[in-house]
Amino acid sequence: MKYRLTCLTPLLVGDGQKLSPIDYMVWREQVNVLDQRRIFRLLSKGPRLEGYLAQLRRAEKLDFGAWGGFAQNFADRRIPFEHPSAVAHWERAKGESLHIPTFASGPEGPFVPGSAIKGSLRTGMLYAMWRDKLPAGLSGESERGARRLGEVAEREALGPSGTNLMRAFRISDSRPTTGAATKIYLLRVATLEPRPGGQFALGWKQAPRGSVEAKRVEEATPLFAEMAVPGTVFEGEWRENSYLAQEEVWRALGWDQPVNTAALFAAANAYAARLLEIHRRYAEWAGLRLVVESLDKVASHLSTDGRKSCLLAIGWGSGLLAKSGWLDTDAEAYRRVLAQSALYSKAVRSGLPFPKTRRVVFLKNQPATLPGWALLEVEP
């Protein structure tokens, strides 16, 4: 069988790499990734190499006036910005904002690792297992703090590595896409500010801390990322393990029932539907009208039978909830567990909705959608 993953919103499945601001130059409304090896070979033949190396050591960005010819003639890749307005935001940006996460890519172009798809489907299966009740191992409070409790709970739900439910499927890396499949998108981090009467107001995060009110969005810290354009399609191989579908085999493995593509997609769709509800409520609280419309459009792709397709929240920027099999973040037991973590304790004890932030993609300089939504379809 074959699978088709169609991007519904800008999507970044990263390779763990980032473009440093000395690895690229912005010219003609696009990021020109420099071929540094060619540049070094050229400069080593003359007296300019030391000056170039000195700027690489000291500068936050390469001086276009001095080295702009490299952007024109020595670019390994050229990645356009989503909208010309993003260039002005990049020019004002500083520090970490100038480091651009890149899409997973090989010699032939961008691709989606099969492990990324399988991980998202695994989260949906966990949600199906935990939908009605928080796992017993996570419902109590430990005096020693929360250490690797999630791993234990996952193992109890899906089984240990040798008999894990997800072994019923094999998902290959997708084939590389051709053409201009990615662009540089502008994102900012939205947050909720409490207001009297249990109301909330939209704020935008600033680095390293603090936030600004909605009307001062231009002062918020911008983020830039290489993301697949909505409509981009990634295709690969999908295989069910027919041996594990035999009754005597799955019973011997301790499974309650056989796991097939239909069951997997039904769990993923139930998870996606609930996640979309949570995101939509957040967008309504924040007054993000375009985001609400985008989420409604994504929700329209939910399959009615759950056998041929499912929605996935995948990749960078999809947020904590897209990595968690438990979505009822208001549950007392859940908050009690997170309160034991130094990373989340302050946020949980604030009494605000958790999590209170979202990465928001700006389209045409307007907060428009959430990243990472895709439609997965399987065909014979």
C-alpha positions as a Python dict, from the first residue, in 0.01 Angstrom:
ca = {
    (1, 'M'): (0, 0, 0),
    (2, 'K'): (97, 363, -42),
    (3, 'Y'): (37, 666, 173),
    (4, 'R'): (-12, 1027, 77),
    (5, 'L'): (52, 1309, 327),
    (6, 'T'): (-97, 1641, 216),
    (7, 'C'): (-3, 1958, 402),
    (8, 'L'): (-310, 2155, 510),
    (9, 'T'): (-121, 2430, 694),
    (10, 'P'): (250, 2524, 676),
    (11, 'L'): (442, 2222, 804),
    (12, 'L'): (798, 2171, 927),
    (13, 'V'): (931, 1824, 990),
    (14, 'G'): (1284, 1923, 1077),
    (15, 'D'): (1620, 1754, 1046),
    (16, 'G'): (1752, 1908, 1368),
    (17, 'Q'): (1947, 2169, 1175),
    (18, 'K'): (1919, 2548, 1164),
    (19, 'L'): (2054, 2801, 919),
    (20, 'S'): (2286, 3037, 1101),
    (21, 'P'): (2264, 3401, 987),
    (22, 'I'): (2619, 3367, 851),
    (23, 'D'): (2510, 3069, 639),
    (24, 'Y'): (2270, 3271, 426),
    (25, 'M'): (2194, 3617, 291),
    (26, 'V'): (1856, 3771, 214),
    (27, 'W'): (1832, 3903, -142),
    (28, 'R'): (1534, 3951, -373),
    (29, 'E'): (1284, 3847, -103),
    (30, 'Q'): (1439, 3506, -57),
    (31, 'V'): (1690, 3332, 167),
    (32, 'N'): (2000, 3249, -36),
    (33, 'V'): (2183, 2963, 137),
    (34, 'L'): (2552, 3012, 70),
    (35, 'D'): (2777, 2738, -63),
    (36, 'Q'): (3056, 2811, 185),
    (37, 'R'): (3296, 2554, 39),
    (38, 'R'): (3291, 2721, -300),
    (39, 'I'): (3331, 3061, -134),
    (40, 'F'): (3632, 2947, 69),
    (41, 'R'): (3795, 2795, -239),
    (42, 'L'): (3747, 3120, -429),
    (43, 'L'): (3873, 3347, -150),
    (44, 'S'): (4172, 3127, -72),
    (45, 'K'): (4318, 3234, -406),
    (46, 'G'): (4332, 3601, -305),
    (47, 'P'): (4370, 3841, -11),
    (48, 'R'): (4001, 3863, 92),
    (49, 'L'): (3977, 3538, 288),
    (50, 'E'): (4093, 3689, 619),
    (51, 'G'): (3837, 3969, 595),
    (52, 'Y'): (3559, 3720, 526),
    (53, 'L'): (3662, 3497, 816),
    (54, 'A'): (3682, 3799, 1047),
    (55, 'Q'): (3323, 3895, 963),
    (56, 'L'): (3206, 3537, 1015),
    (57, 'R'): (3355, 3549, 1365),
    (58, 'R'): (3217, 3889, 1465),
    (59, 'A'): (2904, 3969, 1267),
    (60, 'E'): (2546, 3881, 1354),
    (61, 'K'): (2464, 3898, 983),
    (62, 'L'): (2685, 3910, 676),
    (63, 'D'): (2725, 4261, 533),
    (64, 'F'): (2538, 4257, 202),
    (65, 'G'): (2726, 4562, 81),
    (66, 'A'): (3058, 4378, 108),
    (67, 'W'): (2957, 4022, 25),
    (68, 'G'): (2627, 4053, -163),
    (69, 'G'): (2779, 3902, -475),
    (70, 'F'): (2794, 3569, -297),
    (71, 'A'): (2415, 3571, -256),
    (72, 'Q'): (2383, 3624, -630),
    (73, 'N'): (2644, 3378, -756),
    (74, 'F'): (2724, 3128, -479),
    (75, 'A'): (2384, 3025, -344),
    (76, 'D'): (2336, 2653, -289),
    (77, 'R'): (1960, 2697, -239),
    (78, 'R'): (1716, 2985, -275),
    (79, 'I'): (1411, 2971, -46),
    (80, 'P'): (1149, 3245, -99),
    (81, 'F'): (974, 3421, 188),
    (82, 'E'): (601, 3352, 214),
    (83, 'H'): (529, 3725, 169),
    (84, 'P'): (750, 4028, 91),
    (85, 'S'): (650, 4190, 422),
    (86, 'A'): (846, 3921, 610),
    (87, 'V'): (1174, 4068, 481),
    (88, 'A'): (1129, 4388, 683),
    (89, 'H'): (1067, 4184, 998),
    (90, 'W'): (1381, 3981, 929),
    (91, 'E'): (1589, 4296, 885),
    (92, 'R'): (1482, 4418, 1231),
    (93, 'A'): (1525, 4080, 1399),
    (94, 'K'): (1818, 3994, 1622),
    (95, 'G'): (1975, 3699, 1796),
    (96, 'E'): (1802, 3362, 1793),
    (97, 'S'): (1529, 3487, 1558),
    (98, 'L'): (1783, 3486, 1276),
    (99, 'H'): (1844, 3111, 1309),
    (100, 'I'): (1605, 2934, 1071),
    (101, 'P'): (1501, 2569, 1135),
    (102, 'T'): (1519, 2372, 811),
    (103, 'F'): (1300, 2099, 663),
    (104, 'A'): (1434, 1743, 652),
    (105, 'S'): (1606, 1717, 317),
    (106, 'G'): (1826, 1481, 120),
    (107, 'P'): (2024, 1517, -204),
    (108, 'E'): (1702, 1503, -408),
    (109, 'G'): (1492, 1740, -199),
    (110, 'P'): (1266, 1768, 108),
    (111, 'F'): (1106, 1454, 251),
    (112, 'V'): (908, 1345, 558),
    (113, 'P'): (1066, 1071, 775),
    (114, 'G'): (834, 778, 836),
    (115, 'S'): (913, 798, 1206),
    (116, 'A'): (749, 1143, 1223),
    (117, 'I'): (424, 1006, 1082),
    (118, 'K'): (435, 699, 1304),
    (119, 'G'): (501, 911, 1612),
    (120, 'S'): (192, 1122, 1546),
    (121, 'L'): (-21, 811, 1494),
    (122, 'R'): (121, 665, 1816),
    (123, 'T'): (-1, 971, 2006),
    (124, 'G'): (-349, 913, 1865),
    (125, 'M'): (-343, 553, 1986),
    (126, 'L'): (-242, 668, 2334),
    (127, 'Y'): (-531, 912, 2335),
    (128, 'A'): (-770, 629, 2247),
    (129, 'M'): (-632, 420, 2534),
    (130, 'W'): (-644, 704, 2787),
    (131, 'R'): (-952, 891, 2666),
    (132, 'D'): (-1175, 810, 2963),
    (133, 'K'): (-928, 792, 3249),
    (134, 'L'): (-578, 917, 3324),
    (135, 'P'): (-338, 620, 3359),
    (136, 'A'): (-305, 496, 3716),
    (137, 'G'): (68, 563, 3716),
    (138, 'L'): (7, 932, 3640),
    (139, 'S'): (-285, 993, 3873),
    (140, 'G'): (-95, 990, 4200),
    (141, 'E'): (157, 1231, 4346),
    (142, 'S'): (511, 1111, 4401),
    (143, 'E'): (731, 1252, 4672),
    (144, 'R'): (1033, 1208, 4448),
    (145, 'G'): (880, 1406, 4164),
    (146, 'A'): (771, 1306, 3818),
    (147, 'R'): (1052, 1101, 3667),
    (148, 'R'): (986, 920, 3340),
    (149, 'L'): (627, 852, 3441),
    (150, 'G'): (513, 898, 3083),
    (151, 'E'): (733, 618, 2954),
    (152, 'V'): (588, 373, 3205),
    (153, 'A'): (231, 475, 3123),
    (154, 'E'): (296, 445, 2748),
    (155, 'R'): (445, 99, 2792),
    (156, 'E'): (141, -12, 2990),
    (157, 'A'): (-94, 120, 2720),
    (158, 'L'): (83, 11, 2401),
    (159, 'G'): (308, -267, 2527),
    (160, 'P'): (688, -297, 2557),
    (161, 'S'): (909, -263, 2252),
    (162, 'G'): (890, -629, 2152),
    (163, 'T'): (510, -646, 2153),
    (164, 'N'): (418, -281, 2096),
    (165, 'L'): (92, -224, 1907),
    (166, 'M'): (268, 5, 1660),
    (167, 'R'): (472, -292, 1533),
    (168, 'A'): (166, -380, 1327),
    (169, 'F'): (270, -110, 1077),
    (170, 'R'): (575, -12, 880),
    (171, 'I'): (589, 339, 734),
    (172, 'S'): (870, 434, 499),
    (173, 'D'): (1027, 775, 459),
    (174, 'S'): (846, 967, 190),
    (175, 'R'): (995, 1016, -151),
    (176, 'P'): (1153, 1360, -199),
    (177, 'T'): (927, 1627, -341),
    (178, 'T'): (1019, 1819, -652),
    (179, 'G'): (989, 2188, -724),
    (180, 'A'): (954, 2477, -478),
    (181, 'A'): (788, 2283, -194),
    (182, 'T'): (907, 2504, 93),
    (183, 'K'): (907, 2872, 186),
    (184, 'I'): (1031, 3081, 477),
    (185, 'Y'): (736, 3161, 704),
    (186, 'L'): (703, 3425, 973),
    (187, 'L'): (567, 3307, 1309),
    (188, 'R'): (509, 3463, 1649),
    (189, 'V'): (412, 3315, 1984),
    (190, 'A'): (64, 3409, 2105),
    (191, 'T'): (-18, 3410, 2476),
    (192, 'L'): (-325, 3470, 2692),
    (193, 'E'): (-337, 3756, 2941),
    (194, 'P'): (-595, 3732, 3224),
    (195, 'R'): (-869, 3994, 3243),
    (196, 'P'): (-1148, 4056, 3498),
    (197, 'G'): (-1453, 3834, 3483),
    (198, 'G'): (-1264, 3525, 3370),
    (199, 'Q'): (-1189, 3678, 3031),
    (200, 'F'): (-863, 3668, 2836),
    (201, 'A'): (-681, 3908, 2606),
    (202, 'L'): (-434, 3828, 2331),
    (203, 'G'): (-67, 3905, 2386),
    (204, 'W'): (246, 3834, 2182),
    (205, 'K'): (562, 3701, 2343),
    (206, 'Q'): (890, 3889, 2347),
    (207, 'A'): (1231, 3732, 2400),
    (208, 'P'): (1374, 3662, 2649),
    (209, 'R'): (1061, 3729, 2859),
    (210, 'G'): (745, 3932, 2875),
    (211, 'S'): (480, 4007, 2615),
    (212, 'V'): (311, 4297, 2438),
    (213, 'E'): (-57, 4362, 2380),
    (214, 'A'): (-219, 4260, 2054),
    (215, 'K'): (-207, 4602, 1887),
    (216, 'R'): (174, 4613, 1935),
    (217, 'V'): (233, 4288, 1752),
    (218, 'E'): (514, 4445, 1546),
    (219, 'E'): (720, 4466, 1867),
    (220, 'A'): (685, 4094, 1941),
    (221, 'T'): (975, 3860, 1871),
    (222, 'P'): (950, 3708, 1522),
    (223, 'L'): (1040, 3351, 1436),
    (224, 'F'): (1132, 3223, 1091),
    (225, 'A'): (1114, 2865, 969),
    (226, 'E'): (1145, 2673, 643),
    (227, 'M'): (807, 2504, 604),
    (228, 'A'): (627, 2301, 340),
    (229, 'V'): (362, 2502, 158),
    (230, 'P'): (-4, 2397, 208),
    (231, 'G'): (-99, 2160, -72),
    (232, 'T'): (245, 1997, -82),
    (233, 'V'): (216, 1618, -109),
    (234, 'F'): (458, 1359, 30),
    (235, 'E'): (418, 993, -72),
    (236, 'G'): (570, 672, 57),
    (237, 'E'): (512, 305, 135),
    (238, 'W'): (265, 180, 397),
    (239, 'R'): (269, -181, 511),
    (240, 'E'): (52, -372, 756),
    (241, 'N'): (207, -677, 922),
    (242, 'S'): (-43, -947, 824),
    (243, 'Y'): (125, -1200, 1053),
    (244, 'L'): (39, -992, 1360),
    (245, 'A'): (-325, -976, 1243),
    (246, 'Q'): (-372, -1351, 1301),
    (247, 'E'): (-588, -1414, 1608),
    (248, 'E'): (-356, -1662, 1774),
    (249, 'V'): (-65, -1422, 1729),
    (250, 'W'): (-223, -1102, 1863),
    (251, 'R'): (-372, -1293, 2155),
    (252, 'A'): (-31, -1440, 2235),
    (253, 'L'): (112, -1087, 2234),
    (254, 'G'): (-144, -982, 2494),
    (255, 'W'): (-339, -748, 2267),
    (256, 'D'): (-710, -701, 2335),
    (257, 'Q'): (-786, -686, 1963),
    (258, 'P'): (-604, -682, 1629),
    (259, 'V'): (-471, -346, 1518),
    (260, 'N'): (-527, -245, 1157),
    (261, 'T'): (-523, 74, 954),
    (262, 'A'): (-892, 143, 1018),
    (263, 'A'): (-847, 124, 1397),
    (264, 'L'): (-536, 339, 1379),
    (265, 'F'): (-708, 608, 1170),
    (266, 'A'): (-1019, 607, 1390),
    (267, 'A'): (-802, 677, 1696),
    (268, 'A'): (-606, 948, 1511),
    (269, 'N'): (-925, 1120, 1394),
    (270, 'A'): (-1079, 1116, 1741),
    (271, 'Y'): (-761, 1270, 1876),
    (272, 'A'): (-744, 1532, 1600),
    (273, 'A'): (-1110, 1628, 1649),
    (274, 'R'): (-1056, 1693, 2019),
    (275, 'L'): (-730, 1879, 1957),
    (276, 'L'): (-898, 2102, 1700),
    (277, 'E'): (-1173, 2184, 1950),
    (278, 'I'): (-913, 2292, 2207),
    (279, 'H'): (-721, 2504, 1956),
    (280, 'R'): (-1043, 2662, 1827),
    (281, 'R'): (-1150, 2758, 2179),
    (282, 'Y'): (-808, 2914, 2235),
    (283, 'A'): (-831, 3111, 1910),
    (284, 'E'): (-1176, 3239, 2009),
    (285, 'W'): (-1048, 3351, 2351),
    (286, 'A'): (-762, 3533, 2178),
    (287, 'G'): (-981, 3687, 1908),
    (288, 'L'): (-777, 3527, 1627),
    (289, 'R'): (-1051, 3523, 1363),
    (290, 'L'): (-838, 3397, 1075),
    (291, 'V'): (-702, 3115, 1289),
    (292, 'V'): (-1057, 3007, 1376),
    (293, 'E'): (-1146, 2999, 1006),
    (294, 'S'): (-831, 2800, 927),
    (295, 'L'): (-906, 2542, 1197),
    (296, 'D'): (-1262, 2503, 1068),
    (297, 'K'): (-1122, 2437, 722),
    (298, 'V'): (-883, 2176, 861),
    (299, 'A'): (-1167, 2010, 1056),
    (300, 'S'): (-1366, 1973, 734),
    (301, 'H'): (-1115, 1706, 629),
    (302, 'L'): (-1206, 1475, 918),
    (303, 'S'): (-1307, 1140, 771),
    (304, 'T'): (-1654, 1016, 856),
    (305, 'D'): (-1558, 648, 861),
    (306, 'G'): (-1195, 680, 971),
    (307, 'R'): (-1083, 395, 745),
    (308, 'K'): (-918, 573, 453),
    (309, 'S'): (-776, 895, 595),
    (310, 'C'): (-696, 1079, 915),
    (311, 'L'): (-578, 1420, 1030),
    (312, 'L'): (-238, 1459, 1193),
    (313, 'A'): (-77, 1738, 1393),
    (314, 'I'): (286, 1681, 1317),
    (315, 'G'): (626, 1842, 1334),
    (316, 'W'): (780, 2163, 1469),
    (317, 'G'): (543, 2422, 1607),
    (318, 'S'): (250, 2187, 1660),
    (319, 'G'): (295, 2236, 2033),
    (320, 'L'): (290, 2038, 2355),
    (321, 'L'): (-66, 1914, 2308),
    (322, 'A'): (21, 1746, 1977),
    (323, 'K'): (284, 1541, 2161),
    (324, 'S'): (59, 1441, 2451),
    (325, 'G'): (-186, 1151, 2460),
    (326, 'W'): (-388, 1325, 2734),
    (327, 'L'): (-574, 1641, 2630),
    (328, 'D'): (-781, 1724, 2939),
    (329, 'T'): (-529, 1969, 3080),
    (330, 'D'): (-783, 2098, 3333),
    (331, 'A'): (-796, 1761, 3510),
    (332, 'E'): (-678, 1793, 3869),
    (333, 'A'): (-467, 1475, 3856),
    (334, 'Y'): (-294, 1592, 3537),
    (335, 'R'): (-209, 1932, 3682),
    (336, 'R'): (-86, 1769, 4001),
    (337, 'V'): (161, 1562, 3802),
    (338, 'L'): (285, 1860, 3596),
    (339, 'A'): (320, 2069, 3912),
    (340, 'Q'): (599, 1831, 4016),
    (341, 'S'): (800, 1932, 3708),
    (342, 'A'): (1023, 2239, 3738),
    (343, 'L'): (958, 2311, 3370),
    (344, 'Y'): (579, 2334, 3400),
    (345, 'S'): (504, 2399, 3768),
    (346, 'K'): (486, 2779, 3740),
    (347, 'A'): (256, 2767, 3437),
    (348, 'V'): (24, 2512, 3596),
    (349, 'R'): (-3, 2697, 3926),
    (350, 'S'): (-92, 3025, 3752),
    (351, 'G'): (-447, 2898, 3707),
    (352, 'L'): (-450, 2999, 3339),
    (353, 'P'): (-543, 2757, 3061),
    (354, 'F'): (-252, 2522, 2999),
    (355, 'P'): (-65, 2563, 2776),
    (356, 'K'): (-134, 2936, 2739),
    (357, 'T'): (84, 2988, 2431),
    (358, 'R'): (63, 2887, 2065),
    (359, 'R'): (299, 2936, 1773),
    (360, 'V'): (98, 3119, 1508),
    (361, 'V'): (188, 3138, 1139),
    (362, 'F'): (150, 3480, 978),
    (363, 'L'): (26, 3484, 618),
    (364, 'K'): (51, 3812, 430),
    (365, 'N'): (159, 3970, 760),
    (366, 'Q'): (-158, 3859, 944),
    (367, 'P'): (-190, 3591, 1218),
    (368, 'A'): (-365, 3328, 1012),
    (369, 'T'): (-314, 2964, 1110),
    (370, 'L'): (-144, 2706, 1332),
    (371, 'P'): (142, 2501, 1187),
    (372, 'G'): (166, 2127, 1141),
    (373, 'W'): (-173, 2003, 1019),
    (374, 'A'): (-174, 1739, 746),
    (375, 'L'): (-408, 1484, 590),
    (376, 'L'): (-284, 1123, 575),
    (377, 'E'): (-443, 888, 321),
    (378, 'V'): (-364, 524, 247),
    (379, 'E'): (-438, 354, -85),
    (380, 'P'): (-386, -5, -208),
}
